[in-house]
Amino acid sequence: MNVLDQEVLDALQREEHCTTHLFEELWTGSLEPALDIAIGHNPHAEHSVQIIARIVEECLSEFPFREFLQLHNEVKYDEQAAKLRTEGNKMVDPKVKRLYEAVKLYNESITYTKPGSTERSLAYANRSVVCLQMHRYEECLANIRLAREANYPARLADKLDKREEQAKEELAKSNEKQKKKDDPKPELPLSFPGHENMPHVANCLQLQQNEQYGRHVVTTRRLKVGDVVMLDTPFVKTLHDPLRHVRCDFCHAERPFTLIPCEGCTWVMYCSAECLGKAYSQYHRYECGVMRDLWRVAGKCPMTAVRTVASAFGTFDDDPDALQAHLDALDEPQVNGFTMDWRTATPKDVYSTVHVLSTNQERRPFMQLVFMVYLAIIIHKLMLERTELGPRSRAKPSIGKLLFDLILRHVQVMRINRQFLSFYEHRPDRQRFQAKEYGTACYPLVSMFNHSCASNVRRLILRDGRCAMIVIRPIGPGEQLFDSYGLHHFSFERSHRQKGTFVMFNFECCCEACALNYPTLNQIVNQQSRAPMPMADAMELCSFEEALETHDPKLALEVKAKLQTDLNRRARRYPSGEMMLKMFNYDFSLFVAYQYTSESYKYWKYCNP
């Protein structure tokens, strides 16, 4: 194994998923020797997905990979539902009183129940008890209705009737409807008129292409810190495991007290029958049986890739032949999201902009390409075994081939083109709010931005799931807009960043931060301890931090305005300690002012510390 192979393997191991451990077993066992033999006979085999896939298939056929990965079909069973509901009841005990945790346990219990079962009705009824204790009377009544629809036991009906009567009385006395207004975050519009064909993109942005940068985004006018130049909508998004009993898997709304389950799997929940129906028709019917195992053994990016593939089939109205014909006719180099008319674009047009996103397949180290093929094969097997695509592929093999091709493409696309969705959550143990990931998404136009370790724009995920691109360093006319792919010089030293961009994104970074070896934020803080900044500047920074720690959007807007002025006026001082610390606080001000804040902080007053 050469040094590069070891670096790739190390990167895969850091992802800590069962599929990476299985790959290591296969690679050091039968896979690497078999590939060496194939390449010895045919030097072109190193670049042939067909040859690699054949050898991986042969190795997997001789290895008990299902047992190794502990793959199991989705099953709903009352024993697990009852166990989880009992755990939830323990959280409701007055001595424990962890009501929010109880709700999440009841929700997980509901996912294991069958329609019309006693266990489901009991879980809804238990959830109504928590709602009543937390003064959420409308949700309490909704759960009582759900319990009755699920055939709540007649012998317990009196308890439910009394709870309903109490909830109605309390609701009549309360001002709950007024209290339940949305989080009053300010709107964040574009700073300039939109393109005629792209109302969500500032008309000063252009997509250009050259040999050095490939496709890249430039501006035709001067941009200053604070300018909003894009508001992109995701083509696909997935919810991460810890939030699936809190948020709707379709719209991502935070609705822990009224979530309902998918009837086909134990993984996803929805805020309404409408969202459930939309998810099923648009993509979930093609992924329903694989979600739980796939998250456990593969993680975020493969999950998002599978949903992209499922969405592709749904977008073409469950007609694989139409999807294949569309892809055969697609002139990929000519697909340009910046010239497409988004006002009249169909879902098929939007999918085309995602389909042509870079895979970097030709740049990948050989071992990494083999891993991608191996991962696609495992996902392909699961989807054929557990979804409706299996019988159809057996009847018509071309559907199975199309499925594999799309999985392999989007596993690679999502590895380099996905963005993480985040929100702010209150941490009572730390008495502060903290950013937390809740999902993964792919934005067709945001994906056009190139990387810099000293980016001049940043992504900000809004509460409706759109991604705002905001200028954080002044940009001159004709200059390129650079995003950061999670490897900013604020957080990582140059050697770490360059290794990361090569192993994860398959390019060597030559940005200004790498060329000039910009310092990290920790290095700046250490420098400040040895050579403090002027007292007035230090006190100003402290006042900004104190204001932002309150998590008050109005105060955050005031801080944001002051910092924008300084960052624009003193841009040439970057990356001085003063400018880096102010940019750090500017980022924080954007989050507090515009990003979604979880309602969970409201629940802690009903719970024991």
C-alpha positions as CSV (number, residue, x, y, z in Angstrom):
1,M,0.0,0.0,0.0
2,N,1.5,3.4,-1.0
3,V,1.5,6.6,1.0
4,L,-1.4,8.0,-1.0
5,D,-3.5,4.9,-0.5
6,Q,-2.8,5.1,3.3
7,E,-3.9,8.7,3.4
8,V,-7.2,7.8,1.6
9,L,-7.8,4.9,3.9
10,D,-7.1,7.1,6.9
11,A,-9.6,9.7,5.6
12,L,-12.2,7.0,5.1
13,Q,-11.6,5.5,8.6
14,R,-12.2,9.0,10.1
15,E,-15.7,8.8,8.8
16,E,-16.3,5.9,11.2
17,H,-18.9,4.0,9.3
18,C,-19.3,0.2,9.0
19,T,-18.8,0.4,5.2
20,T,-15.3,1.9,5.7
21,H,-14.3,-0.9,8.0
22,L,-15.7,-3.5,5.6
23,F,-13.8,-1.8,2.8
24,E,-10.5,-2.0,4.8
25,E,-11.1,-5.7,5.3
26,L,-11.7,-6.3,1.6
27,W,-8.9,-4.1,0.4
28,T,-6.2,-5.7,2.5
29,G,-7.7,-9.1,1.9
30,S,-8.8,-10.0,-1.6
31,L,-9.6,-6.7,-3.3
32,E,-6.2,-5.1,-3.7
33,P,-4.5,-8.2,-5.0
34,A,-7.4,-8.9,-7.5
35,L,-7.2,-5.4,-8.8
36,D,-3.4,-5.6,-9.1
37,I,-3.8,-8.7,-11.3
38,A,-6.4,-7.0,-13.5
39,I,-4.3,-3.9,-14.0
40,G,-1.3,-6.1,-14.8
41,H,-3.3,-7.7,-17.6
42,N,-5.0,-4.5,-18.7
43,P,-3.4,-1.1,-17.8
44,H,-6.7,0.6,-18.7
45,A,-8.5,-1.3,-15.9
46,E,-7.5,1.4,-13.4
47,H,-9.9,3.8,-15.1
48,S,-12.6,1.3,-16.0
49,V,-15.6,1.4,-13.7
50,Q,-17.0,-1.7,-15.3
51,I,-13.8,-3.8,-14.5
52,I,-13.6,-2.3,-11.0
53,A,-17.3,-3.1,-10.3
54,R,-16.9,-6.7,-11.6
55,I,-14.0,-7.3,-9.2
56,V,-15.7,-5.7,-6.3
57,E,-18.8,-7.8,-6.9
58,E,-16.7,-10.9,-7.0
59,C,-15.0,-10.0,-3.7
60,L,-18.3,-9.2,-2.0
61,S,-19.8,-12.5,-3.2
62,E,-17.1,-14.3,-1.2
63,F,-17.5,-12.2,1.9
64,P,-20.5,-12.2,4.4
65,F,-20.9,-8.5,4.0
66,R,-24.6,-8.5,5.1
67,E,-23.6,-10.1,8.4
68,F,-20.5,-7.8,8.8
69,L,-22.7,-4.7,8.3
70,Q,-25.6,-6.2,10.2
71,L,-28.1,-5.4,7.5
72,H,-31.7,-6.1,8.3
73,N,-35.0,-5.4,6.6
74,E,-37.2,-2.8,8.1
75,V,-39.8,-4.3,10.5
76,K,-42.4,-2.6,12.7
77,Y,-43.0,-4.5,15.9
78,D,-44.9,-3.7,19.0
79,E,-42.3,-5.0,21.4
80,Q,-39.8,-2.3,20.4
81,A,-42.5,0.3,20.4
82,A,-43.6,-0.7,23.9
83,K,-40.0,-0.6,25.2
84,L,-39.5,2.9,23.8
85,R,-42.8,4.1,25.2
86,T,-41.9,2.7,28.6
87,E,-38.6,4.6,28.5
88,G,-40.6,7.7,27.6
89,N,-42.9,7.2,30.6
90,K,-39.8,7.1,32.9
91,M,-38.8,10.5,31.6
92,V,-42.3,11.9,32.6
93,D,-41.9,10.7,36.2
94,P,-42.0,13.8,38.4
95,K,-38.6,12.8,40.0
96,V,-37.0,12.8,36.5
97,K,-39.2,15.3,34.5
98,R,-37.3,15.3,31.2
99,L,-40.4,16.0,29.2
100,Y,-38.7,16.9,25.9
101,E,-36.7,13.6,26.0
102,A,-40.0,11.8,26.7
103,V,-41.6,13.3,23.5
104,K,-38.6,12.1,21.4
105,L,-38.9,8.6,22.9
106,Y,-42.7,8.5,22.2
107,N,-42.0,9.6,18.6
108,E,-39.5,6.8,18.1
109,S,-42.0,4.4,19.6
110,I,-44.6,5.6,17.1
111,T,-42.3,4.8,14.2
112,Y,-42.3,1.1,15.2
113,T,-46.1,0.9,15.5
114,K,-48.5,-0.5,13.0
115,P,-51.5,1.5,11.7
116,G,-54.5,1.2,14.1
117,S,-52.5,-0.6,16.7
118,T,-53.0,-0.3,20.5
119,E,-49.4,0.6,20.9
120,R,-49.7,3.6,18.5
121,S,-52.8,4.9,20.2
122,L,-51.1,4.6,23.6
123,A,-48.0,6.5,22.4
124,Y,-50.2,9.3,21.0
125,A,-52.1,9.4,24.3
126,N,-48.8,9.5,26.3
127,R,-47.6,12.3,24.1
128,S,-50.8,14.3,24.8
129,V,-50.0,14.0,28.5
130,V,-46.7,15.7,28.0
131,C,-48.3,18.4,25.8
132,L,-50.7,19.2,28.6
133,Q,-47.9,19.5,31.2
134,M,-46.0,21.8,28.8
135,H,-49.1,24.0,28.2
136,R,-49.2,23.0,24.5
137,Y,-53.0,22.6,24.5
138,E,-53.6,22.6,20.7
139,E,-51.0,19.8,20.3
140,C,-52.5,18.0,23.2
141,L,-55.9,18.0,21.5
142,A,-54.2,16.9,18.2
143,N,-52.7,13.9,19.9
144,I,-56.0,12.9,21.5
145,R,-57.5,12.9,18.1
146,L,-54.7,10.8,16.7
147,A,-55.0,8.4,19.6
148,R,-58.7,7.9,18.9
149,E,-58.1,7.4,15.2
150,A,-55.6,4.7,16.1
151,N,-58.3,2.8,18.1
152,Y,-57.5,3.9,21.6
153,P,-58.7,1.2,24.1
154,A,-62.3,1.8,25.2
155,R,-61.4,0.9,28.8
156,L,-59.2,3.9,29.0
157,A,-61.5,6.3,27.1
158,D,-62.5,8.2,30.3
159,K,-58.9,9.3,30.9
160,L,-58.7,10.6,27.4
161,D,-62.0,12.4,27.7
162,K,-61.0,14.1,30.9
163,R,-57.7,15.2,29.4
164,E,-59.5,16.6,26.4
165,E,-61.8,18.6,28.5
166,Q,-59.0,20.0,30.6
167,A,-57.0,20.9,27.4
168,K,-60.0,22.7,26.0
169,E,-60.6,24.7,29.2
170,E,-56.9,25.7,29.4
171,L,-56.8,26.6,25.7
172,A,-59.8,28.9,26.2
173,K,-58.1,30.7,29.0
174,S,-54.7,31.0,27.4
175,N,-53.4,33.2,24.6
176,E,-51.5,30.3,23.0
177,K,-52.3,31.3,19.5
178,Q,-50.7,34.6,20.0
179,K,-47.7,33.0,21.7
180,K,-47.1,30.6,18.8
181,K,-45.9,33.2,16.3
182,D,-42.9,32.3,14.2
183,D,-39.4,33.3,15.4
184,P,-39.3,37.0,14.4
185,K,-36.2,36.9,12.3
186,P,-35.7,39.7,9.8
187,E,-35.9,39.0,6.1
188,L,-32.7,38.8,4.1
189,P,-33.4,40.1,0.5
190,L,-30.9,40.4,-2.3
191,S,-28.8,43.5,-2.2
192,F,-29.2,44.1,-5.9
193,P,-31.9,43.4,-8.6
194,G,-32.0,39.8,-9.6
195,H,-31.2,38.5,-13.1
196,E,-34.1,38.6,-15.4
197,N,-33.9,34.8,-15.8
198,M,-32.7,34.2,-12.2
199,P,-34.7,36.4,-9.8
200,H,-32.8,34.8,-6.8
201,V,-29.3,35.7,-8.1
202,A,-28.0,39.3,-8.1
203,N,-27.6,40.6,-11.7
204,C,-24.0,41.4,-11.2
205,L,-23.0,37.7,-10.9
206,Q,-21.8,35.8,-14.0
207,L,-20.7,32.2,-14.5
208,Q,-17.4,32.0,-16.5
209,Q,-15.1,29.2,-17.4
210,N,-11.4,28.9,-18.1
211,E,-8.6,26.3,-17.9
212,Q,-7.3,27.4,-14.5
213,Y,-10.5,27.6,-12.5
214,G,-13.0,25.6,-14.6
215,R,-16.5,27.0,-14.0
216,H,-16.5,29.9,-11.5
217,V,-18.5,32.9,-10.4
218,V,-17.4,36.5,-10.9
219,T,-19.0,39.9,-10.3
220,T,-19.4,42.8,-12.7
221,R,-19.5,45.4,-10.0
222,R,-17.8,46.1,-6.7
223,L,-19.3,44.2,-3.8
224,K,-19.0,45.2,-0.1
225,V,-19.2,43.2,3.1
226,G,-22.8,42.5,3.9
227,D,-24.1,42.3,0.3
228,V,-26.4,39.4,-0.4
229,V,-25.8,38.1,-3.9
230,M,-27.7,34.8,-4.0
231,L,-30.7,33.0,-2.4
232,D,-30.5,29.4,-3.7
233,T,-33.1,26.7,-3.0
234,P,-31.9,23.1,-2.5
235,F,-32.8,20.4,-5.0
236,V,-32.5,17.8,-2.4
237,K,-32.2,17.7,1.4
238,T,-32.0,15.1,4.1
239,L,-32.4,15.2,7.9
240,H,-29.7,13.9,10.2
241,D,-30.4,11.1,12.6
242,P,-30.6,13.0,15.9
243,L,-33.3,15.3,14.6
244,R,-35.6,12.8,12.9
245,H,-37.9,12.6,16.0
246,V,-38.0,16.4,16.2
247,R,-38.4,17.6,12.6
248,C,-40.5,16.8,9.6
249,D,-38.4,14.8,7.2
250,F,-40.0,16.6,4.2
251,C,-40.3,20.3,5.1
252,H,-37.8,20.1,8.1
253,A,-40.3,22.1,10.3
254,E,-39.7,21.6,14.0
255,R,-42.9,19.8,15.1
256,P,-41.9,17.2,17.8
257,F,-45.4,17.2,19.5
258,T,-47.4,16.2,16.4
259,L,-45.2,14.1,14.1
260,I,-46.7,11.1,12.4
261,P,-44.8,8.1,11.0
262,C,-44.1,6.7,7.6
263,E,-46.1,3.4,7.4
264,G,-43.4,1.7,5.4
265,C,-40.3,2.3,7.6
266,T,-39.2,3.1,11.1
267,W,-37.0,6.0,10.1
268,V,-38.8,9.1,8.9
269,M,-41.6,11.2,10.5
270,Y,-43.7,14.0,9.0
271,C,-45.5,17.0,10.4
272,S,-48.7,16.3,8.4
273,A,-50.3,13.9,6.0
274,E,-49.7,16.4,3.3
275,C,-45.9,16.3,3.8
276,L,-46.0,12.5,4.0
277,G,-47.8,12.3,0.7
278,K,-45.5,14.7,-1.0
279,A,-42.4,12.9,0.2
280,Y,-43.7,9.5,-0.9
281,S,-44.7,10.7,-4.4
282,Q,-41.5,12.7,-4.9
283,Y,-38.8,10.3,-3.6
284,H,-39.5,8.3,-0.5
285,R,-41.1,5.3,-2.3
286,Y,-37.7,4.5,-3.8
287,E,-35.7,4.8,-0.5
288,C,-38.2,3.7,2.2
289,G,-36.6,0.3,2.9
290,V,-33.0,1.4,3.0
291,M,-32.8,4.6,5.1
292,R,-32.2,3.1,8.5
293,D,-29.4,0.7,7.5
294,L,-27.9,3.3,5.1
295,W,-27.6,6.0,7.7
296,R,-26.0,3.5,10.1
297,V,-23.5,1.9,7.8
298,A,-22.7,4.8,5.4
299,G,-23.7,8.2,6.8
300,K,-24.7,11.7,5.6
301,C,-23.4,12.0,2.0
302,P,-24.5,8.5,0.7
303,M,-28.0,9.2,2.3
304,T,-28.2,12.4,0.3
305,A,-27.0,10.7,-2.8
306,V,-29.7,8.1,-2.5
307,R,-32.4,10.7,-2.0
308,T,-31.1,12.5,-5.1
309,V,-31.4,9.3,-7.1
310,A,-34.9,8.7,-5.7
311,S,-35.8,12.3,-6.5
312,A,-34.6,11.8,-10.1
313,F,-37.0,8.8,-10.6
314,G,-39.8,10.8,-9.0
315,T,-39.1,13.9,-11.1
316,F,-39.7,11.8,-14.2
317,D,-43.0,10.6,-13.0
318,D,-41.8,7.0,-12.2
319,D,-40.8,6.5,-15.8
320,P,-37.2,5.2,-16.0
321,D,-37.3,5.1,-19.8
322,A,-38.1,8.9,-19.9
323,L,-35.3,9.5,-17.4
324,Q,-32.8,7.5,-19.4
325,A,-33.9,9.3,-22.6
326,H,-33.5,12.7,-21.0
327,L,-30.0,11.8,-19.8
328,D,-29.0,10.4,-23.2
329,A,-30.1,13.6,-24.9
330,L,-28.5,15.9,-22.3
331,D,-25.6,17.9,-23.6
332,E,-23.8,18.2,-20.2
333,P,-21.3,20.9,-21.1
334,Q,-24.1,23.1,-22.2
335,V,-26.2,22.8,-19.0
336,N,-25.7,26.1,-17.3
337,G,-27.8,27.1,-14.3
338,F,-26.8,30.8,-14.8
339,T,-28.4,30.9,-18.3
340,M,-31.4,28.7,-17.6
341,D,-34.7,30.6,-17.1
342,W,-35.6,29.7,-13.5
343,R,-39.0,31.4,-13.8
344,T,-40.2,28.7,-16.1
345,A,-37.8,25.8,-15.2
346,T,-39.4,22.5,-14.6
347,P,-38.2,20.0,-11.9
348,K,-36.6,18.1,-14.8
349,D,-34.6,21.2,-15.8
350,V,-33.5,21.7,-12.2
351,Y,-32.4,18.1,-11.9
352,S,-30.3,18.5,-15.0
353,T,-28.3,21.3,-13.1
354,V,-27.6,18.8,-10.3
355,H,-26.9,15.8,-12.6
356,V,-24.0,17.7,-14.3
357,L,-22.3,18.8,-11.1
358,S,-18.7,17.7,-10.9
359,T,-17.9,14.2,-9.7
360,N,-14.1,14.6,-9.9
361,Q,-14.1,10.9,-10.9
362,E,-11.1,11.4,-13.2
363,R,-9.1,13.1,-10.5
364,R,-9.7,10.6,-7.7
365,P,-6.9,8.4,-6.4
366,F,-7.4,4.9,-7.6
367,M,-8.3,3.5,-4.1
368,Q,-10.9,6.3,-3.6
369,L,-12.5,5.5,-6.9
370,V,-12.7,1.8,-5.9
371,F,-14.3,2.8,-2.6
372,M,-16.9,4.9,-4.5
373,V,-17.7,1.9,-6.8
374,Y,-17.9,-0.4,-3.8
375,L,-20.2,1.9,-1.9
376,A,-22.5,2.3,-5.0
377,I,-22.7,-1.5,-5.3
378,I,-23.8,-2.0,-1.7
379,I,-26.4,0.8,-2.0
380,H,-27.5,-0.7,-5.4
381,K,-28.0,-4.1,-3.8
382,L,-30.0,-2.7,-0.9
383,M,-32.3,-0.7,-3.2
384,L,-32.9,-3.7,-5.5
385,E,-33.7,-5.9,-2.5
386,R,-35.9,-3.5,-0.6
387,T,-37.7,-1.1,-2.9
388,E,-40.1,-1.4,-5.8
389,L,-37.1,-0.8,-8.2
390,G,-36.0,-4.4,-7.6
391,P,-38.8,-6.3,-9.3
392,R,-38.8,-3.8,-12.1
393,S,-35.1,-4.2,-12.6
394,R,-35.4,-7.9,-12.8
395,A,-38.1,-7.6,-15.4
396,K,-36.0,-4.9,-17.3
397,P,-32.3,-5.0,-16.5
398,S,-31.7,-1.6,-18.1
399,I,-33.5,0.0,-15.1
400,G,-31.0,-1.7,-12.8
401,K,-28.1,-0.4,-14.8
402,L,-29.6,3.1,-14.8
403,L,-30.0,2.9,-11.0
404,F,-26.3,1.9,-10.5
405,D,-25.0,4.6,-12.8
406,L,-27.0,7.3,-11.0
407,I,-26.0,6.0,-7.5
408,L,-22.3,6.0,-8.5
409,R,-22.6,9.5,-10.0
410,H,-24.4,11.1,-7.1
411,V,-22.3,9.4,-4.4
412,Q,-19.4,11.3,-5.9
413,V,-21.4,14.5,-6.6
414,M,-22.6,14.7,-3.0
415,R,-19.2,14.1,-1.6
416,I,-17.9,17.4,-3.0
417,N,-21.2,19.4,-3.6
418,R,-23.2,18.9,-0.4
419,Q,-23.7,21.6,2.2
420,F,-24.6,21.0,5.8
421,L,-27.8,22.7,7.2
422,S,-27.6,24.2,10.7
423,F,-29.6,26.0,13.3
424,Y,-29.1,27.4,16.8
425,E,-30.0,25.4,19.8
426,H,-30.0,26.4,23.5
427,R,-27.6,24.4,25.6
428,P,-28.9,24.7,29.2
429,D,-25.7,23.0,30.6
430,R,-23.7,25.8,29.1
431,Q,-26.3,28.6,29.4
432,R,-25.7,29.6,25.8
433,F,-26.9,28.9,22.2
434,Q,-24.8,26.7,20.0
435,A,-24.8,26.0,16.3
436,K,-25.9,22.5,15.4
437,E,-26.2,20.6,12.1
438,Y,-29.6,19.2,11.3
439,G,-29.3,18.1,7.7
440,T,-27.5,17.9,4.4
441,A,-28.6,19.6,1.1
442,C,-27.4,20.2,-2.4
443,Y,-27.8,23.6,-4.0
444,P,-27.4,23.8,-7.8
445,L,-26.1,27.3,-8.0
446,V,-24.1,27.5,-4.7
447,S,-22.2,24.5,-6.0
448,M,-20.7,26.7,-8.7
449,F,-18.5,28.6,-6.3
450,N,-14.9,27.6,-6.0
451,H,-13.0,27.2,-2.8
452,S,-10.6,29.4,-1.0
453,C,-9.2,29.0,2.6
454,A,-9.7,32.8,2.9
455,S,-13.2,33.0,1.3
456,N,-14.8,36.3,0.4
457,V,-18.4,35.0,0.6
458,R,-20.1,32.7,3.1
459,R,-23.1,30.4,3.1
460,L,-26.0,31.1,5.6
461,I,-28.8,28.7,5.8
462,L,-32.1,30.5,6.4
463,R,-35.1,29.0,8.3
464,D,-36.9,28.1,5.1
465,G,-33.9,26.0,3.9
466,R,-32.6,28.5,1.3
467,C,-28.9,29.3,1.2
468,A,-27.9,32.9,1.2
469,M,-24.5,33.8,-0.2
470,I,-23.2,36.9,1.7
471,V,-20.1,38.9,1.0
472,I,-17.7,38.9,3.9
473,R,-14.7,40.6,2.3
474,P,-14.8,43.4,-0.4
475,I,-14.7,42.1,-4.0
476,G,-13.8,44.2,-7.0
477,P,-15.3,44.2,-10.5
478,G,-14.2,41.1,-12.5
479,E,-13.0,39.3,-9.4
480,Q,-14.0,35.8,-8.5
481,L,-16.3,34.9,-5.6
482,F,-14.8,32.2,-3.3
483,D,-16.7,30.0,-0.8
484,S,-15.0,27.8,1.8
485,Y,-15.5,24.1,1.7
486,G,-15.1,23.8,5.4
487,L,-11.3,24.2,5.5
488,H,-10.9,27.9,6.4
489,H,-7.6,29.2,7.6
490,F,-9.5,30.5,10.8
491,S,-9.7,26.8,11.9
492,F,-6.9,24.9,10.2
493,E,-3.2,25.3,9.5
494,R,-2.0,25.2,5.9
495,S,-0.7,21.6,6.0
496,H,-4.0,20.3,7.3
497,R,-6.0,22.3,4.7
498,Q,-4.0,21.3,1.7
499,K,-4.2,17.6,2.7
500,G,-7.9,18.0,3.2
501,T,-8.6,19.6,-0.1
502,F,-6.6,16.9,-1.9
503,V,-8.0,13.9,-0.2
504,M,-11.6,15.1,0.1
505,F,-12.0,17.3,-3.0
506,N,-9.2,16.0,-5.2
507,F,-7.4,19.3,-5.9
508,E,-4.3,21.1,-4.5
509,C,-5.3,24.4,-3.0
510,C,-3.3,27.4,-4.2
511,C,-5.5,30.2,-2.7
512,E,-4.0,33.3,-1.1
513,A,-4.3,31.8,2.4
514,C,-2.2,28.8,1.3
515,A,0.3,30.9,-0.8
516,L,0.8,33.4,2.1
517,N,0.3,31.0,5.0
518,Y,-2.4,32.9,6.8
519,P,-2.6,32.3,10.5
520,T,-5.4,30.4,12.3
521,L,-7.6,32.2,14.8
522,N,-6.0,30.4,17.7
523,Q,-2.6,31.6,16.5
524,I,-4.0,35.1,16.4
525,V,-5.4,34.8,19.9
526,N,-2.0,33.6,21.2
527,Q,-0.3,36.5,19.5
528,Q,-2.8,38.9,21.1
529,S,-1.8,37.6,24.5
530,R,1.8,38.5,23.8
531,A,1.1,41.8,22.1
532,P,-2.4,43.0,23.0
533,M,-4.4,45.2,20.6
534,P,-5.2,48.8,21.7
535,M,-7.5,49.0,24.7
536,A,-10.3,50.7,22.8
537,D,-10.4,48.0,20.1
538,A,-10.3,45.3,22.7
539,M,-13.2,46.8,24.7
540,E,-15.2,47.2,21.5
541,L,-14.7,43.5,20.6
542,C,-15.8,42.5,24.1
543,S,-19.0,44.6,23.8
544,F,-19.8,42.9,20.5
545,E,-19.3,39.5,22.0
546,E,-21.5,40.3,25.0
547,A,-24.3,41.6,22.8
548,L,-24.2,38.5,20.6
549,E,-24.2,36.2,23.5
550,T,-27.7,37.4,24.4
551,H,-28.9,35.9,21.1
552,D,-31.1,38.9,20.5
553,P,-31.6,39.4,16.7
554,K,-32.0,43.2,17.1
555,L,-28.8,43.6,19.0
556,A,-27.1,41.3,16.4
557,L,-28.2,43.6,13.6
558,E,-26.7,46.6,15.4
559,V,-23.4,44.7,15.8
560,K,-23.5,43.5,12.2
561,A,-23.9,47.1,10.9
562,K,-20.9,48.3,12.9
563,L,-18.7,45.4,11.9
564,Q,-19.6,45.8,8.2
565,T,-18.4,49.4,8.3
566,D,-15.0,48.4,9.8
567,L,-14.6,45.3,7.6
568,N,-15.2,47.4,4.4
569,R,-13.1,50.4,5.5
570,R,-10.1,48.3,6.7
571,A,-10.2,45.5,4.3
572,R,-6.5,45.9,3.3
573,R,-5.4,45.0,6.9
574,Y,-6.7,41.4,6.5
575,P,-5.6,39.0,7.9
576,S,-4.5,41.1,10.9
577,G,-5.6,39.9,14.3
578,E,-8.1,42.8,14.6
579,M,-9.7,42.0,11.3
580,M,-9.9,38.3,11.9
581,L,-11.5,38.7,15.3
582,K,-14.0,41.2,13.8
583,M,-14.8,38.8,11.0
584,F,-15.4,36.0,13.5
585,N,-17.9,38.2,15.3
586,Y,-19.4,39.3,12.0
587,D,-20.1,35.6,11.2
588,F,-21.7,35.2,14.7
589,S,-23.9,38.3,14.1
590,L,-25.2,36.8,10.8
591,F,-26.2,33.6,12.6
592,V,-28.0,35.3,15.4
593,A,-29.8,37.8,13.2
594,Y,-31.0,35.4,10.4
595,Q,-30.5,31.7,11.2
596,Y,-33.3,29.6,12.6
597,T,-33.2,29.1,16.4
598,S,-34.7,26.0,17.8
599,E,-37.8,26.3,20.0
600,S,-36.3,23.7,22.3
601,Y,-35.1,26.5,24.6
602,K,-38.8,27.2,25.5
603,Y,-39.2,23.6,26.7
604,W,-36.6,23.5,29.4
605,K,-38.6,25.5,31.9
606,Y,-40.9,22.5,32.1
607,C,-38.0,20.1,32.7
608,N,-35.7,19.4,35.6
609,P,-32.2,20.8,35.1
